[in-house]
Amino acid sequence: MDSQVHYLPLTPGLFSILVLLFVALIILIQLGILRYAYMRLGVGPGAALLLLFGSLIGSYFNIPITVLPGPPVRSGEVVEFFGMRYVVPVVVSWPGTVLAVNVGGALIPTIMSTYLVIRYQLWLKAALATAAIAFIIHSMATPVPGIGIAVPVFVPVVATAILAFILSREYAPPLAYIGGSMGTLIGADLLNLDKINGLGAPVASIGGAGTFDGIFLTGILAVLLAGIASPSRPRAA
């Protein structure tokens, strides 16, 4: 069962698009075009690339937490939602729905968000951003049979960039990352754990299929959008 828990959350074609976006980001940073945006996030270009690379590779790995009893699971399918195609892993025998934590879509963003909150002492503003985004995402989250909970891809990106800029012009980039990633995880996955049992999903991955694409794009686009509007690099507390 452990080997079947690990799989790409998207189809190879859509995952390749994220990889190409990452490669383009490397080129732009090396040219110095986007270097200032990540400096405003509070990390250097090398650390930013390592963060995004870890998220891409980590999306393949899920850490099982528990097994939820439920109806027979779906297997070996591709489910489409809002134009995105998510993969239902192939299984032979399965005890029920395995609740897991995705490394690239949940564990890494949580560690990074915690670091940013502590570094810039954004306790209140980060809490407000996370709560607001969680409310927005939760209202739009949709249970998808075979996958779990899914949200429209660009909603976290646009919402977090706007909200972060409203809360703080100086700290908009780190707030965008924190609010987008944590708000999506809480609003889409954690607040909908009670709906997972009846979806027939072999693996319900927190931060995995259904939310990984939104969280990964938030790490790139929301930070850039907020970084463009931010006047200078935020000061560490």
Secondary structure as the mmCIF struct_conf table of DSSP 4:
data_model
#
loop_
_struct_conf.conf_type_id
_struct_conf.id
_struct_conf.beg_label_comp_id
_struct_conf.beg_label_asym_id
_struct_conf.beg_label_seq_id
_struct_conf.end_label_comp_id
_struct_conf.end_label_asym_id
_struct_conf.end_label_seq_id
HELX_RH_AL_P HELX_RH_AL_P1 ASP A 2 VAL A 5
BEND BEND1 PRO A 9 PRO A 9
STRN STRN1 LEU A 10 LEU A 10
HELX_RH_AL_P HELX_RH_AL_P2 PRO A 12 GLN A 30
TURN_TY1_P TURN_TY1_P1 LEU A 31 GLY A 32
BEND BEND2 ILE A 33 LEU A 34
HELX_RH_AL_P HELX_RH_AL_P3 ARG A 35 LEU A 41
TURN_TY1_P TURN_TY1_P2 GLY A 42 GLY A 42
BEND BEND3 VAL A 43 VAL A 43
HELX_RH_AL_P HELX_RH_AL_P4 PRO A 45 GLY A 58
TURN_TY1_P TURN_TY1_P3 SER A 59 TYR A 60
STRN STRN2 ASN A 62 LEU A 68
BEND BEND4 PRO A 71 PRO A 71
HELX_LH_PP_P HELX_LH_PP_P1 PRO A 72 ARG A 74
BEND BEND5 GLY A 76 GLY A 76
STRN STRN3 VAL A 78 PHE A 81
TURN_TY1_P TURN_TY1_P4 PHE A 82 GLY A 83
STRN STRN4 MET A 84 VAL A 87
HELX_LH_PP_P HELX_LH_PP_P2 VAL A 88 VAL A 90
BEND BEND6 VAL A 92 SER A 93
BEND BEND7 GLY A 96 GLY A 96
STRN STRN5 THR A 97 ASN A 102
HELX_RH_PI_P HELX_RH_PI_P1 VAL A 103 LEU A 107
HELX_RH_AL_P HELX_RH_AL_P5 ILE A 108 TYR A 120
TURN_TY1_P TURN_TY1_P5 GLN A 121 GLN A 121
HELX_RH_AL_P HELX_RH_AL_P6 TRP A 123 MET A 140
STRN STRN6 THR A 142 VAL A 144
TURN_TY1_P TURN_TY1_P6 PRO A 145 ILE A 147
STRN STRN7 GLY A 148 ALA A 150
TURN_TY1_P TURN_TY1_P7 VAL A 153 PHE A 154
HELX_RH_AL_P HELX_RH_AL_P7 VAL A 155 LEU A 167
BEND BEND8 ARG A 169 ARG A 169
TURN_TY1_P TURN_TY1_P8 GLU A 170 TYR A 171
HELX_RH_AL_P HELX_RH_AL_P8 ALA A 172 THR A 184
HELX_RH_PI_P HELX_RH_PI_P2 LEU A 185 ASP A 189
HELX_RH_3T_P HELX_RH_3T_P1 LEU A 190 LYS A 195
BEND BEND9 ILE A 196 ILE A 196
HELX_RH_3T_P HELX_RH_3T_P2 ASN A 197 LEU A 199
BEND BEND10 PRO A 202 PRO A 202
STRN STRN8 VAL A 203 ILE A 206
TURN_TY1_P TURN_TY1_P9 GLY A 207 GLY A 207
BEND BEND11 GLY A 208 GLY A 208
TURN_TY1_P TURN_TY1_P10 ALA A 209 THR A 211
HELX_RH_AL_P HELX_RH_AL_P9 PHE A 212 LEU A 217
HELX_RH_PI_P HELX_RH_PI_P3 THR A 218 ALA A 222
HELX_RH_AL_P HELX_RH_AL_P10 VAL A 223 ALA A 229
BEND BEND12 SER A 232 SER A 232
HELX_LH_PP_P HELX_LH_PP_P3 ARG A 233 ALA A 236
#
